[in-house]
Amino acid sequence: MKFGKYLTERRKTLPPKWADSCIDYVLLKNHVKQHVKPYGLTSSLPSSLEDKPFADVFLSRSSKLQAAVAEFFQLLDKEIDRFAALYEAECDDLAKRFESRGVVNGTGHDEGKSSANQMLQDLVKLEKYVFLNYTGITKILKKNDRHSGFRLSEHYILRLSTKPFYRSEELSLLKKRLIDEVSGTSSPLIHTPNPPLSPIVTDKGLSLPSSIGSQTQSRSWFPPASLLPQQKVLVTMTGPHGTDIIGAVLENLARYKCEIDDFVLSRLYHNVTFGCLIRLASENVDIFRDLAESARKWDATLFFDVQDATKGDPVGSSLEDAPYENRLKYTATVLNQNGLTSRFLHAWTRLLLDEKISVEKMTRLSASGAKLCSVEYRLSVPAEVDFDLFRATLFQMSSEHGTDVALQPNDVYRKHKRLVIFDMDSTLIQQEVIDEIAKHAGVVAEVAKITESAMNGEIDFKESLRRRVGLLKGTPASVLEHVKTQLTFTEGAHFLCRALKRLGFKLAVISGGFMPLALHVKNQLGLDYAFANQLKVSPDGQTLTGETVGPIVDGMRKAELLEVIAQAESVTPEQVIAVGDGANDLWMLAAAGLGIAFNAKPRVQKEARARINQTSLRNVLYLLGYTDDDAKQLAEM
């Protein structure tokens, strides 16, 4: 609800005299809109003035702007004087009522408390009335600042500190005396031979419970929540002295006993913005004057937004989430080892805007001082987004720019992965081991053709394996030992596995290749598990028979083994990462909480939820949220 409309509705509920004395927010807003905004320093120039000398344009506009802003403050002064006059009259009336009550002339104890209770209710209403008007003042000052380009709010607020309604000292003293009297703790006007019972809040206000025996209840009392303002205010201070700014804000909040609902801090070099969502403990507005003085002391800029008391919570439970609550939360990891280009980042941001996806936070993952290679985005996604269509568009955009974007739900499982399952061929190692064996058997072309068809999903994996292994019949079994020496590990494989092990991960390789080579990779990389197909050899152990032994490790078998290892390690599928490149890895990638297609075939890239098309496996750490600084620390352990 716009504040002008809110204030208009509130005025209808006030006594006529109070309503007439409210500041005319609509009048002030219209003046800013009609007379300040057209000449504001932040407003664009009309086309008729674009060809004129800038100095002449500035002189003309600034003179009109100064007159309009001066008139604005004249109007505001008049509104404040009218409201302040009512406040002073009401304060005088309350003071006279307090001094002339019947309790002074011998009125009974209960009747005196009832009178004090009613006065306390009236005083709180006056405090809320003051705060309502003060809210209007701060909001219209902010609007004038925005449209004029002059930052005059802080200076004006400091001038307001001389006004009686601002300091409220007499009202605060009277409130304390009334609270003491209602609670029976220290009022000199009422004699209570026994310690009073704590008051009870009813729909008629405050009353004392009937005597029911106990006289040991606490003498201390604090106004109930219904009598406290609990007004929410968003306080933001920005400037070059980071920790001093934080300290200045917190010092003022402590002085006025404010409750902190939430805070947020951001830093750009030495410039810091510190924001707090607070609840006021009283209607005393001196806190705003003191905050303004602190901002001036530390060369900072102060903003504060008094939250409208409308239905619902205008800020929400988290400053980082506001105003994006009740939406799906995702993390997007953007990655290009050659550097993220402005063209890609613009296209990526344009896609987010088209889908009404909001960026809540951006974090650089690649090392500072080097190329900007990886950025993590926290996204707020509307529930109605068609994710299938969004992923298809994202895949096309990523392919055009040679840049990867991995989307993951931003939930607890993303931060607590515990098991990583790797494919072997073209993932942990650069070769396809059956092709390496085929070189020694003289059937490279035939095997490669079948391999390519299988990896692209054109033929069943079991059938392709049967055909390829059949071509190896008669090959010396010793060729497996020779192939071990020819294997080339993928860039970053050793680093990634070492880093993950230091982080406490369990690691496995599940391969459609062959067991002797999978065991070699397991030993070289320090993995915990290895599963692969077993080649059958002749009875004398000298040659390959062209057959396999035991269950075939195809795509479905890989997914089954993933679940078996996860159960053995007591982790859920959501805590598993799978990395592979071929069509027979799709089941495994789908079964894992995070399935990564690493330099994969086109079909696999389209179906996988995350892709890495960079040379190094080290980039997997980015998808887990680890920075280059984190990786460096892991390397030094």
Secondary structure in CASP SS format (residue, H / E / C, confidence):
PFRMAT SS
TARGET T0000
AUTHOR 0000-0000-0000
METHOD secondary structure of the structure
MODEL  1
M C 1.00
K C 1.00
F H 1.00
G H 1.00
K H 1.00
Y H 1.00
L H 1.00
T H 1.00
E H 1.00
R H 1.00
R H 1.00
K H 1.00
T C 1.00
L C 1.00
P C 1.00
P H 1.00
K H 1.00
W H 1.00
A H 1.00
D H 1.00
S H 1.00
C C 1.00
I C 1.00
D C 1.00
Y H 1.00
V H 1.00
L H 1.00
L H 1.00
K H 1.00
N H 1.00
H H 1.00
V H 1.00
K H 1.00
Q H 1.00
H H 1.00
V H 1.00
K H 1.00
P H 1.00
Y H 1.00
G C 1.00
L C 1.00
T C 1.00
S C 1.00
S C 1.00
L C 1.00
P C 1.00
S H 1.00
S H 1.00
L H 1.00
E C 1.00
D C 1.00
K C 1.00
P C 1.00
F H 1.00
A H 1.00
D H 1.00
V H 1.00
F H 1.00
L H 1.00
S H 1.00
R H 1.00
S H 1.00
S H 1.00
K H 1.00
L H 1.00
Q H 1.00
A H 1.00
A H 1.00
V H 1.00
A H 1.00
E H 1.00
F H 1.00
F H 1.00
Q H 1.00
L H 1.00
L H 1.00
D H 1.00
K H 1.00
E H 1.00
I H 1.00
D H 1.00
R H 1.00
F H 1.00
A H 1.00
A H 1.00
L H 1.00
Y H 1.00
E H 1.00
A H 1.00
E H 1.00
C H 1.00
D H 1.00
D H 1.00
L H 1.00
A H 1.00
K H 1.00
R H 1.00
F H 1.00
E H 1.00
S C 1.00
R C 1.00
G H 1.00
V H 1.00
V H 1.00
N H 1.00
G C 1.00
T C 1.00
G C 1.00
H H 1.00
D H 1.00
E H 1.00
G H 1.00
K H 1.00
S H 1.00
S H 1.00
A H 1.00
N H 1.00
Q H 1.00
M H 1.00
L H 1.00
Q H 1.00
D H 1.00
L H 1.00
V H 1.00
K H 1.00
L H 1.00
E H 1.00
K H 1.00
Y H 1.00
V H 1.00
F H 1.00
L H 1.00
N H 1.00
Y H 1.00
T H 1.00
G H 1.00
I H 1.00
T H 1.00
K H 1.00
I H 1.00
L H 1.00
K H 1.00
K H 1.00
N H 1.00
D H 1.00
R H 1.00
H H 1.00
S H 1.00
G C 1.00
F C 1.00
R C 1.00
L C 1.00
S H 1.00
E H 1.00
H H 1.00
Y H 1.00
I H 1.00
L H 1.00
R H 1.00
L H 1.00
S C 1.00
T C 1.00
K C 1.00
P H 1.00
F H 1.00
Y H 1.00
R H 1.00
S C 1.00
E H 1.00
E H 1.00
L H 1.00
S H 1.00
L H 1.00
L H 1.00
K H 1.00
K H 1.00
R H 1.00
L H 1.00
I H 1.00
D H 1.00
E H 1.00
V H 1.00
S H 1.00
G C 1.00
T C 1.00
S C 1.00
S C 1.00
P C 1.00
L C 1.00
I C 1.00
H C 1.00
T C 1.00
P C 1.00
N C 1.00
P C 1.00
P C 1.00
L C 1.00
S C 1.00
P C 1.00
I E 1.00
V E 1.00
T E 1.00
D C 1.00
K C 1.00
G E 1.00
L E 1.00
S E 1.00
L C 1.00
P C 1.00
S C 1.00
S C 1.00
I C 1.00
G C 1.00
S C 1.00
Q C 1.00
T C 1.00
Q C 1.00
S C 1.00
R C 1.00
S C 1.00
W C 1.00
F C 1.00
P C 1.00
P C 1.00
A H 1.00
S H 1.00
L H 1.00
L C 1.00
P C 1.00
Q C 1.00
Q C 1.00
K E 1.00
V E 1.00
L E 1.00
V E 1.00
T E 1.00
M E 1.00
T E 1.00
G E 1.00
P C 1.00
H C 1.00
G H 1.00
T H 1.00
D H 1.00
I H 1.00
I H 1.00
G H 1.00
A H 1.00
V H 1.00
L H 1.00
E H 1.00
N H 1.00
L H 1.00
A H 1.00
R H 1.00
Y C 1.00
K C 1.00
C C 1.00
E E 1.00
I E 1.00
D E 1.00
D E 1.00
F E 1.00
V E 1.00
L E 1.00
S E 1.00
R E 1.00
L E 1.00
Y C 1.00
H C 1.00
N E 1.00
V E 1.00
T E 1.00
F E 1.00
G E 1.00
C E 1.00
L E 1.00
I E 1.00
R E 1.00
L C 1.00
A C 1.00
S C 1.00
E C 1.00
N C 1.00
V C 1.00
D H 1.00
I H 1.00
F H 1.00
R H 1.00
D H 1.00
L H 1.00
A H 1.00
E H 1.00
S H 1.00
A H 1.00
R H 1.00
K H 1.00
W C 1.00
D C 1.00
A C 1.00
T E 1.00
L E 1.00
F E 1.00
F E 1.00
D E 1.00
V E 1.00
Q C 1.00
D C 1.00
A C 1.00
T C 1.00
K C 1.00
G C 1.00
D C 1.00
P C 1.00
V C 1.00
G C 1.00
S C 1.00
S C 1.00
L C 1.00
E C 1.00
D C 1.00
A C 1.00
P C 1.00
Y C 1.00
E C 1.00
N C 1.00
R C 1.00
L E 1.00
K E 1.00
Y E 1.00
T E 1.00
A E 1.00
T E 1.00
V E 1.00
L E 1.00
N C 1.00
Q C 1.00
N C 1.00
G C 1.00
L C 1.00
T C 1.00
S H 1.00
R H 1.00
F H 1.00
L H 1.00
H H 1.00
A H 1.00
W H 1.00
T H 1.00
R H 1.00
L H 1.00
L H 1.00
L H 1.00
D H 1.00
E C 1.00
K C 1.00
I C 1.00
S E 1.00
V E 1.00
E E 1.00
K E 1.00
M E 1.00
T E 1.00
R E 1.00
L C 1.00
S C 1.00
A C 1.00
S C 1.00
G C 1.00
A C 1.00
K C 1.00
L C 1.00
C C 1.00
S E 1.00
V E 1.00
E E 1.00
Y E 1.00
R E 1.00
L E 1.00
S E 1.00
V E 1.00
P C 1.00
A C 1.00
E C 1.00
V C 1.00
D C 1.00
F H 1.00
D H 1.00
L H 1.00
F H 1.00
R H 1.00
A H 1.00
T H 1.00
L H 1.00
F H 1.00
Q H 1.00
M H 1.00
S H 1.00
S H 1.00
E H 1.00
H H 1.00
G C 1.00
T C 1.00
D E 1.00
V E 1.00
A E 1.00
L E 1.00
Q E 1.00
P E 1.00
N C 1.00
D C 1.00
V C 1.00
Y C 1.00
R H 1.00
K H 1.00
H H 1.00
K C 1.00
R C 1.00
L E 1.00
V E 1.00
I E 1.00
F E 1.00
D C 1.00
M C 1.00
D E 1.00
S C 1.00
T C 1.00
L C 1.00
I E 1.00
Q C 1.00
Q C 1.00
E C 1.00
V H 1.00
I H 1.00
D H 1.00
E H 1.00
I H 1.00
A H 1.00
K H 1.00
H H 1.00
A H 1.00
G C 1.00
V C 1.00
V H 1.00
A H 1.00
E H 1.00
V H 1.00
A H 1.00
K H 1.00
I H 1.00
T H 1.00
E H 1.00
S H 1.00
A H 1.00
M H 1.00
N C 1.00
G C 1.00
E C 1.00
I C 1.00
D C 1.00
F H 1.00
K H 1.00
E H 1.00
S H 1.00
L H 1.00
R H 1.00
R H 1.00
R H 1.00
V H 1.00
G H 1.00
L C 1.00
L C 1.00
K C 1.00
G C 1.00
T C 1.00
P E 1.00
A C 1.00
S C 1.00
V H 1.00
L H 1.00
E H 1.00
H H 1.00
V H 1.00
K H 1.00
T H 1.00
Q H 1.00
L C 1.00
T C 1.00
F E 1.00
T C 1.00
E C 1.00
G C 1.00
A H 1.00
H H 1.00
F H 1.00
L H 1.00
C H 1.00
R H 1.00
A H 1.00
L H 1.00
K H 1.00
R H 1.00
L C 1.00
G C 1.00
F C 1.00
K E 1.00
L E 1.00
A E 1.00
V E 1.00
I E 1.00
S E 1.00
G E 1.00
G E 1.00
F E 1.00
M H 1.00
P H 1.00
L H 1.00
A H 1.00
L H 1.00
H H 1.00
V H 1.00
K H 1.00
N H 1.00
Q H 1.00
L H 1.00
G C 1.00
L C 1.00
D C 1.00
Y E 1.00
A E 1.00
F E 1.00
A E 1.00
N E 1.00
Q E 1.00
L E 1.00
K E 1.00
V E 1.00
S C 1.00
P C 1.00
D C 1.00
G C 1.00
Q C 1.00
T E 1.00
L E 1.00
T E 1.00
G E 1.00
E E 1.00
T E 1.00
V E 1.00
G C 1.00
P C 1.00
I C 1.00
V C 1.00
D C 1.00
G H 1.00
M H 1.00
R H 1.00
K H 1.00
A H 1.00
E H 1.00
L H 1.00
L H 1.00
E H 1.00
V H 1.00
I H 1.00
A H 1.00
Q H 1.00
A H 1.00
E C 1.00
S C 1.00
V C 1.00
T C 1.00
P H 1.00
E H 1.00
Q H 1.00
V E 1.00
I E 1.00
A E 1.00
V E 1.00
G E 1.00
D C 1.00
G C 1.00
A H 1.00
N H 1.00
D H 1.00
L H 1.00
W H 1.00
M H 1.00
L H 1.00
A H 1.00
A H 1.00
A C 1.00
G C 1.00
L E 1.00
G E 1.00
I E 1.00
A E 1.00
F E 1.00
N C 1.00
A C 1.00
K C 1.00
P H 1.00
R H 1.00
V H 1.00
Q H 1.00
K H 1.00
E H 1.00
A C 1.00
R C 1.00
A E 1.00
R E 1.00
I E 1.00
N C 1.00
Q C 1.00
T C 1.00
S C 1.00
L H 1.00
R H 1.00
N H 1.00
V H 1.00
L H 1.00
Y H 1.00
L H 1.00
L C 1.00
G C 1.00
Y C 1.00
T C 1.00
D H 1.00
D H 1.00
D H 1.00
A H 1.00
K H 1.00
Q H 1.00
L H 1.00
A H 1.00
E H 1.00
M C 1.00
END
